[in-house]
Amino acid sequence: MHRLLILAVALLLAAPAAEAQQPGTDFVTVVFHDVVATRAELQSDSISTSELIRFFDWLKGNGWTPISLDDLDAARRGARPLPPKAILLTFDDAYQSFYTQVYPLLLAYRYPAMVALVGSWMAGAPGSLVEYGDRQVPRETFLSWAELREMSASGLVEVASHSFDLHQAIPGNPQGNLLPAGSTWAYDPKTGRYEDDDQYRARIRQDLAAAREQIARELGRPPRALVWPFGRYTGPAIAEARAAGFIDIFTLAHAPDSLDRLDEIGRLYPVAADQLRDIATELRFEPPKAETVRIACLALDGIAPQSGAAAQDEALGAMVAAVQRIGANVVVIDAGVALPSPTAPLRAVYFPTTLRPVAADLLGRAVWQMRTRAGVDAVYLRLPLRAARAAVGEAALGRLYADMYRFTAADGLVLDAAPGLAAAGADGAPSSSAPWDLAARRRVFDPASLSGDDKDSWIAWQAAFAIEPRLRLMLMAPTATPTTRWPAPLADLLLLPPTTDTGGLARALRSRQWLQPAQSGRVVLTLPDSSIRAMTDAMRAAQAEGATAFAFCPPGDRMPLPDLDAAEIARLSATFSAASFPLTP
């Protein structure tokens, strides 16, 4: 088998090479899973051997240099720099195909690679079954220790941990949603309690210690690299991984990589549907083009009072269906009970915390249902800053926002009282709007100049970010009128309030260069709520000026999303939907 694959490589080496650009970063990382011999065997997370050969050939023909963790270590220490086009090849789950399909290619090309294994799967005896997701597979689906020893001895293969037993889902809320074990404070249905921080960290610590001990025993040294299962992790989990001795820590974030961020290494994740041309394009990490963003703002006030879990689930299901039908791809969920004003003290919240009464432990369930059933790209949470501060005091403000992310799997935070943050850096040079550049600017932002609401907003952000390091930021602009040269360089999204002339606002934004293709997907126009007709007319007028991001955020219970009738949803979806071909009810 190995000879056949090497021969196939030789035949393909003459294939013409495509153009590639310098990625403009220290290195990039790509992750594969199973590699199958024929396209007929392809699954959702696999690629074919022939496509992998084409990819390796493309790398060679375009001047890319596959690197090892030794190369990263040398570059980090200043011993030798990385080559200009450095790429790290990684393979998750330690499939048997890594030995039969991938290893021969590594030998032929002399490419280094990393393979990450799950300890509990490797612990099974030959002939036993392993619980892999929702099915049982033979232990022989995965590599043997003897094969790992052989490949490790070659000097080309680095063995990493994919955890010992975190590659599974565990109960994450009272409603029974199963969430990634590594990033979830587990819910115990017997006691009705969640893990506290000490219990969560102890569970992560014990798992990582077991993973390191197993690999050290079998291969002679503990792993230096950790790959988070499902790409999900938390700030406390990263701290435990560092303390355990892991140096290179991998995620599934799509971002270029830097030597100063080796504890959160992002990776490009090609799957069966990807073609070589798509992978090559993604590796360039070119500036993003205008995105189609459609936001639906949601409140849980109509769900929580429902009597019993079944009634709450039915009401939440109606909300999920409405989000799907109008074609929203981002949702904002109010995490607290609706307030008469932004400054009225927060009465109750929808997530577990000791700081305020819990109206219903509903937020985690709502977030997960939106992510998995509504199919949205991101879920943001909103907790009015001034109301939260009035309720718990400035000293406890950070704890409240941190609690909001301990018990949800949300992607972003909405801050509504931060005009200083919205303007920070906006009058300087043009800023990249690539997600990784936005995140980098937030990491180095100096909050010393902030005061009042802006200072407290940053406290809230930092506390939430400490729990959820992949957190995105949405800022609510205090006015719809653009006053700066560039829109909110610290924010992934800037939400503008509604206006009576959305088309005129879009023209003003265009004249300020806010609607350039690389920026327009970040500038969100809130649509007027007077009628569906007014909303669709406003959208069309703004789209003619280059706007691509819109929000359906009616105040209070005015035009609540689930209560729109079929005809209204059809009219709204025809213009609002993020889908290429909006579905009709």
C-alpha positions in Angstrom: 0.0 0.0 0.0 2.8 2.4 0.9 4.6 1.8 -2.4 1.4 2.5 -4.4 0.8 5.8 -2.7 4.4 6.9 -3.2 4.1 6.0 -6.9 0.9 8.1 -7.0 2.8 11.0 -5.6 5.5 10.7 -8.3 2.9 10.7 -11.0 1.2 13.9 -9.7 4.4 15.9 -9.0 4.2 17.2 -12.6 0.8 18.8 -12.0 0.8 22.6 -12.7 1.0 24.8 -9.6 -1.4 27.5 -8.7 -0.5 31.0 -7.5 -0.2 31.5 -3.8 0.4 34.7 -1.8 2.5 35.3 1.2 0.1 34.9 4.2 1.6 37.8 6.0 1.9 36.0 9.4 4.3 33.7 11.2 2.7 30.5 10.1 -0.6 28.9 9.3 -2.1 25.5 10.4 -4.4 23.1 8.7 -6.3 20.2 10.3 -7.5 17.0 8.7 -9.4 14.0 10.2 -9.9 10.7 8.3 -8.3 10.2 4.9 -10.0 7.6 2.8 -8.8 5.7 -0.3 -11.7 6.5 -2.5 -14.3 9.3 -2.8 -17.1 6.8 -2.3 -15.9 6.5 1.3 -16.0 10.2 2.1 -17.8 11.3 5.2 -18.4 14.9 6.4 -15.0 15.2 8.2 -12.8 13.3 5.8 -11.0 13.9 2.5 -9.7 11.5 -0.1 -6.1 10.4 -0.5 -6.0 11.8 -4.0 -7.1 15.2 -2.8 -4.5 15.1 0.0 -1.8 14.3 -2.6 -2.9 17.2 -4.7 -2.7 19.4 -1.7 0.8 18.3 -0.8 1.9 18.8 -4.4 0.4 22.2 -4.4 2.4 23.1 -1.2 5.6 21.9 -2.8 4.9 23.8 -6.1 4.0 27.0 -4.4 6.9 27.4 -2.0 5.2 26.4 1.2 7.3 24.7 3.9 5.6 22.2 6.3 7.1 22.8 9.8 7.2 20.8 13.0 6.7 21.7 16.6 10.5 21.7 17.0 10.6 24.5 14.4 8.0 26.5 16.4 10.1 26.0 19.5 13.3 27.1 17.8 11.6 30.2 16.4 10.0 31.0 19.7 13.5 30.8 21.4 15.1 32.9 18.6 17.3 30.0 17.6 16.2 30.1 13.9 13.3 31.9 12.2 10.4 30.2 10.5 10.5 30.1 6.6 8.4 32.7 4.8 5.5 30.3 4.0 5.4 28.0 7.0 2.5 25.6 7.4 1.8 23.1 10.2 0.0 19.9 9.1 -2.2 18.3 11.8 -4.5 15.3 11.9 -7.1 14.9 14.6 -8.6 11.7 16.2 -5.7 9.3 15.3 -7.6 7.4 12.6 -6.0 4.2 11.4 -5.8 5.9 8.0 -3.1 8.2 9.3 -0.8 5.1 9.2 -2.1 3.6 6.0 -2.8 6.7 3.9 -1.0 9.7 5.4 2.3 8.3 6.8 3.5 7.0 3.4 3.0 10.5 1.9 4.9 12.1 4.8 7.8 9.7 4.0 7.7 10.5 0.3 7.5 14.3 0.7 9.6 14.4 3.9 6.9 16.5 5.5 6.4 16.6 9.3 2.9 16.3 10.7 1.1 16.1 14.1 -1.5 13.5 15.0 -3.7 14.0 18.0 -5.2 11.1 19.9 -8.0 10.6 22.4 -6.7 8.6 25.4 -9.9 6.8 26.3 -10.3 5.6 22.7 -6.7 4.3 22.7 -7.3 2.5 26.0 -9.6 -0.1 24.5 -8.4 -3.7 24.0 -8.0 -5.1 20.5 -11.4 -6.3 19.2 -13.4 -4.0 21.6 -15.8 -1.2 20.7 -15.2 2.5 21.2 -17.9 5.0 21.8 -17.3 7.5 19.0 -19.9 10.3 19.1 -23.3 8.6 18.9 -22.1 5.2 17.6 -19.9 2.3 18.5 -16.8 1.7 16.3 -14.1 -1.0 16.5 -11.0 -0.1 18.4 -9.1 -0.8 15.2 -10.6 2.4 13.7 -7.8 4.2 15.5 -4.0 3.8 15.5 -2.2 1.2 17.6 0.5 2.2 20.1 3.0 0.2 18.0 2.1 2.2 14.9 2.5 5.4 16.9 5.9 4.3 18.2 7.1 3.5 14.7 5.9 6.9 13.3 7.2 8.8 16.2 10.7 7.2 15.8 10.8 8.5 12.2 11.2 12.1 13.3 8.3 13.2 11.1 5.3 12.5 13.4 4.6 14.4 16.6 2.0 12.8 18.9 -0.4 15.3 20.6 -3.2 14.8 23.1 -6.8 15.3 22.1 -7.7 15.0 25.8 -8.2 11.7 27.7 -12.0 11.7 27.8 -13.2 15.2 26.9 -14.1 14.2 23.3 -17.8 13.8 24.4 -20.9 15.7 25.3 -22.2 16.1 28.8 -25.4 17.6 30.3 -25.1 21.4 30.2 -28.5 22.6 31.6 -31.7 21.4 33.3 -33.4 20.9 29.9 -30.9 18.1 29.0 -28.8 19.7 26.2 -25.5 17.9 25.7 -22.6 20.2 25.3 -18.8 19.8 24.8 -17.3 18.4 27.9 -14.2 20.6 27.9 -16.0 23.9 27.8 -19.1 23.1 29.9 -19.7 23.6 33.6 -21.5 20.2 34.0 -25.1 20.1 35.2 -26.1 17.3 37.5 -29.7 16.4 37.0 -29.7 14.4 40.3 -28.8 17.3 42.5 -30.0 20.1 40.2 -26.7 21.9 40.5 -23.9 23.0 38.2 -20.2 22.5 38.8 -18.6 25.4 40.5 -15.3 26.8 39.2 -13.1 24.6 41.5 -15.0 21.4 40.4 -14.8 22.3 36.7 -11.1 23.1 36.9 -10.4 19.9 38.8 -12.2 17.8 36.2 -10.2 19.4 33.4 -6.9 19.0 35.4 -7.5 15.3 36.0 -8.3 14.6 32.4 -5.2 16.4 31.1 -3.0 14.7 33.7 -4.4 11.2 32.6 -3.7 12.1 29.0 -0.1 13.1 29.6 0.6 10.1 31.8 -0.8 7.6 29.2 1.3 9.1 26.3 4.4 9.3 28.4 4.0 5.7 29.5 3.5 4.4 25.9 5.8 6.7 24.0 8.5 7.6 26.5 7.7 11.3 26.9 4.6 13.4 27.7 3.0 15.4 24.8 3.8 19.1 24.5 0.7 19.8 22.3 -3.0 19.7 23.2 -5.9 19.8 20.7 -9.2 20.9 22.3 -12.0 18.5 21.3 -14.6 20.2 19.1 -12.3 23.3 19.2 -14.2 24.3 22.4 -12.4 25.6 25.5 -12.5 28.2 28.2 -10.1 30.7 29.9 -9.9 28.5 33.0 -9.3 25.4 30.8 -6.3 27.2 29.1 -4.9 28.0 32.5 -5.1 24.3 33.5 -3.5 23.2 30.2 -0.6 25.5 30.7 -0.2 24.4 34.3 -0.2 20.7 33.1 2.8 21.4 30.9 1.2 21.9 27.5 3.0 24.5 25.3 1.3 24.3 21.9 -2.5 24.4 22.3 -4.8 24.1 19.2 -8.3 25.3 18.5 -10.5 25.2 15.4 -10.6 29.0 15.0 -10.0 30.0 11.4 -7.2 32.5 11.7 -3.5 32.9 10.8 -1.1 32.0 13.6 1.6 33.8 15.5 4.5 32.8 17.7 3.2 34.9 20.5 -0.2 33.0 20.6 0.9 29.4 20.8 -1.7 28.6 23.5 -4.5 29.4 21.0 -3.4 28.2 17.6 -6.1 28.5 15.0 -6.5 26.0 12.2 -8.0 25.9 8.7 -10.4 22.9 8.6 -10.9 21.4 5.1 -13.6 18.8 4.7 -14.9 16.5 2.0 -16.8 19.3 0.2 -13.6 21.5 -0.1 -11.6 21.4 -3.3 -7.9 22.2 -3.5 -8.7 25.7 -5.0 -10.9 26.5 -1.9 -8.1 25.4 0.5 -5.6 27.4 -1.4 -7.8 30.5 -1.2 -8.4 30.1 2.5 -4.7 29.8 3.2 -4.1 33.3 1.9 -6.3 34.8 4.7 -7.2 37.6 2.3 -9.2 40.6 3.7 -12.9 39.6 4.1 -15.4 40.8 1.5 -18.7 42.3 2.5 -20.7 39.8 4.5 -24.5 39.3 4.5 -25.5 39.8 8.2 -29.1 39.5 9.3 -29.7 39.9 13.1 -32.8 39.0 15.0 -33.1 40.4 18.5 -34.9 38.1 20.9 -36.3 38.3 24.4 -37.2 35.3 26.6 -39.8 37.1 28.6 -42.7 35.4 26.8 -41.1 31.9 27.3 -40.2 31.9 30.9 -43.8 32.3 32.3 -45.0 29.3 30.4 -46.1 26.6 32.8 -43.9 23.5 32.7 -40.9 22.5 30.6 -43.1 21.2 27.7 -44.8 24.6 27.3 -41.5 26.4 27.5 -40.0 24.1 24.8 -43.0 24.7 22.6 -42.6 28.5 22.9 -38.9 28.3 22.3 -39.5 26.0 19.3 -41.8 28.7 17.8 -39.0 31.3 18.2 -36.5 29.0 16.6 -38.8 28.4 13.7 -39.4 32.1 13.2 -35.7 32.8 13.1 -35.3 30.1 10.5 -38.2 31.4 8.4 -37.0 35.0 8.2 -33.5 33.9 7.4 -31.5 35.5 10.3 -27.9 34.3 10.6 -27.1 36.1 13.9 -29.3 36.4 17.0 -29.1 38.7 20.0 -30.8 37.3 23.1 -31.6 39.5 26.1 -30.2 37.7 29.1 -32.3 39.5 31.7 -35.9 40.4 32.2 -37.2 43.2 30.1 -36.7 46.6 31.8 -38.8 49.7 31.7 -35.6 51.7 31.0 -31.9 51.0 30.6 -31.2 52.5 34.0 -33.8 50.7 36.0 -32.2 48.0 38.2 -32.1 44.6 36.7 -34.8 42.6 38.4 -33.9 39.0 37.3 -31.8 37.1 34.8 -32.2 33.9 32.8 -28.9 32.3 33.8 -27.6 30.8 37.1 -26.0 33.4 39.4 -26.0 34.2 43.1 -26.1 38.0 42.3 -29.7 38.3 41.0 -32.9 36.3 41.2 -33.1 33.8 38.4 -36.4 34.1 36.6 -35.8 30.8 34.8 -32.6 28.9 34.0 -33.4 29.3 30.3 -30.6 31.1 28.6 -28.2 28.2 28.1 -31.0 26.2 26.5 -32.1 29.0 24.2 -28.5 29.6 23.0 -27.9 26.0 22.3 -31.2 25.6 20.4 -30.4 28.6 18.3 -27.0 27.3 17.5 -28.1 23.7 16.7 -31.7 24.0 15.4 -31.9 27.5 14.0 -28.6 27.1 12.3 -27.4 30.7 13.0 -23.7 31.6 12.6 -23.5 33.3 16.0 -25.4 34.0 19.2 -24.8 37.2 21.1 -26.0 38.0 24.6 -27.1 41.4 25.9 -27.4 42.5 29.5 -28.0 46.3 29.8 -24.9 47.7 31.5 -26.4 50.5 33.5 -29.3 48.2 34.7 -26.8 45.5 35.7 -24.6 48.0 37.6 -27.5 49.5 39.4 -28.5 46.0 40.5 -25.2 44.5 41.7 -22.9 47.4 42.0 -19.6 48.1 40.2 -17.6 45.7 42.3 -19.7 42.7 41.3 -20.3 43.7 37.7 -17.6 41.5 36.2 -18.8 38.5 38.1 -22.3 38.9 36.7 -21.1 39.0 33.1 -18.7 36.1 33.7 -21.6 34.0 35.1 -23.5 34.7 31.9 -20.9 32.8 29.9 -20.1 30.0 32.4 -23.5 28.5 31.7 -24.1 29.2 28.0 -22.3 28.4 24.7 -22.8 31.9 23.3 -20.4 33.5 20.8 -20.6 37.2 21.5 -21.4 40.0 23.9 -23.4 43.1 23.2 -22.4 46.3 25.0 -24.9 49.1 25.0 -23.4 52.0 26.9 -19.9 52.4 25.5 -19.6 55.4 23.1 -15.9 55.7 23.9 -15.2 52.1 23.0 -17.1 52.6 19.7 -14.9 55.5 18.8 -11.6 54.1 20.1 -9.0 54.2 17.2 -11.7 55.1 14.7 -10.0 58.3 13.5 -6.6 56.7 12.7 -5.4 54.8 9.7 -7.8 52.4 7.9 -8.2 49.3 10.0 -8.4 45.7 8.9 -11.8 44.2 9.6 -10.5 40.6 9.6 -11.9 38.8 12.7 -8.3 37.9 13.9 -7.2 41.5 13.5 -10.2 42.8 15.5 -9.4 40.3 18.2 -5.7 41.3 18.2 -6.6 45.0 18.6 -8.8 44.1 21.6 -6.0 42.2 23.2 -3.6 45.1 23.1 -6.1 47.9 23.8 -5.2 50.1 26.7 -8.3 51.0 28.7 -6.5 53.7 30.8 -8.3 56.5 29.0 -11.8 55.0 29.7 -14.1 56.3 32.3 -17.7 56.0 33.5 -19.9 53.7 31.3 -17.0 52.9 29.0 -14.7 51.8 31.8 -17.5 49.6 33.2 -18.2 48.2 29.8 -14.6 47.1 29.4 -14.7 45.5 32.9 -17.8 43.5 31.7 -16.0 42.6 28.5 -12.8 41.4 30.2 -14.7 39.3 32.7 -16.8 37.6 30.0 -13.7 37.2 27.8 -11.8 35.5 30.7 -14.4 32.7 30.6 -14.9 32.6 26.8 -11.7 33.4 25.0 -13.3 33.2 21.5 -15.8 35.9 22.4 -16.9 38.4 19.8 -17.9 41.9 20.5 -20.9 43.9 19.3 -21.2 47.6 20.3 -24.4 49.6 20.1 -23.8 53.0 18.6 -25.2 55.9 20.6 -26.4 57.6 17.4 -27.1 56.6 13.8 -25.1 59.5 12.5 -21.5 58.5 11.6 -19.0 60.8 13.4 -15.7 59.0 12.9 -13.7 58.0 9.9 -13.8 54.2 10.5 -16.5 52.1 12.2 -15.6 50.8 15.7 -12.2 49.2 15.1 -12.5 47.1 18.3 -15.9 45.6 17.5 -16.9 42.6 15.3 -20.2 44.4 14.7 -21.5 47.9 15.3 -25.2 48.1 15.7 -26.7 51.5 14.7 -30.1 52.6 16.1 -33.1 52.9 13.8 -33.8 56.1 11.9 -36.7 57.4 9.8 -34.6 57.5 6.7 -32.5 54.4 6.4 -31.6 55.1 2.8 -30.3 58.5 3.7 -28.3 57.0 6.6 -26.8 54.5 4.2 -25.8 57.3 1.8 -24.1 59.1 4.7 -22.3 55.9 5.7 -21.1 55.4 2.2 -19.7 59.0 2.0 -17.8 58.3 5.2 -16.4 55.1 3.6 -18.1 52.9 6.2 -19.7 50.8 3.5 -16.5 49.7 1.7 -16.7 46.0 1.0 -14.2 45.1 3.7 -16.2 47.1 6.3 -19.9 47.0 5.4 -20.6 43.6 6.9 -19.6 45.0 10.3 -22.0 48.1 10.2 -25.5 46.9 11.1 -28.5 49.1 10.4 -31.5 48.5 12.7 -34.6 48.5 10.6 -37.7 50.7 11.4 -40.4 48.8 13.3 -43.5 50.6 12.0 -44.5 47.9 9.6 -43.1 45.0 7.5 -43.5 47.2 4.4 -41.5 50.0 6.0 -38.7 47.5 6.9 -38.4 46.0 3.4 -38.5 49.5 1.7 -35.7 50.7 4.1 -33.6 47.6 3.4 -33.8 48.0 -0.4 -32.9 51.7 -0.2 -29.9 50.9 2.0 -28.8 48.0 -0.1 -28.7 50.3 -3.1 -26.0 52.3 -1.2 -23.9 49.2 -0.4 -25.2 48.2 3.0 -25.1 44.4 3.7 -25.9 44.1 7.4 -29.4 44.7 9.0 -31.1 44.0 12.3 -34.7 43.2 13.1 -34.9 44.5 16.7 -38.4 45.8 17.6 -38.5 47.4 21.1 -40.3 45.5 23.9 -43.0 43.3 22.6 -43.8 45.3 19.5 -44.0 43.0 16.5 -42.4 40.0 18.4 -40.9 37.6 16.0 -42.9 34.4 16.8 -46.2 36.3 16.5 -45.7 37.4 12.9 -48.2 35.6 10.7 -47.2 33.6 7.7 -47.8 36.3 5.2 -45.7 38.8 7.2 -42.8 36.4 7.5 -42.9 35.6 3.8 -42.7 39.4 2.9 -40.0 40.0 5.5 -38.0 36.9 4.4 -38.0 37.8 0.7 -35.9 40.8 1.5 -34.3 40.1 4.9 -33.2 36.5 4.6 -29.4 35.8 4.5 -30.1 32.7 2.4 -29.5 32.9 -1.4 -33.0 31.7 -2.0 -35.2 32.6 1.0 -37.6 29.8 2.1 -41.3 30.6 2.2 -43.6 29.2 4.9 
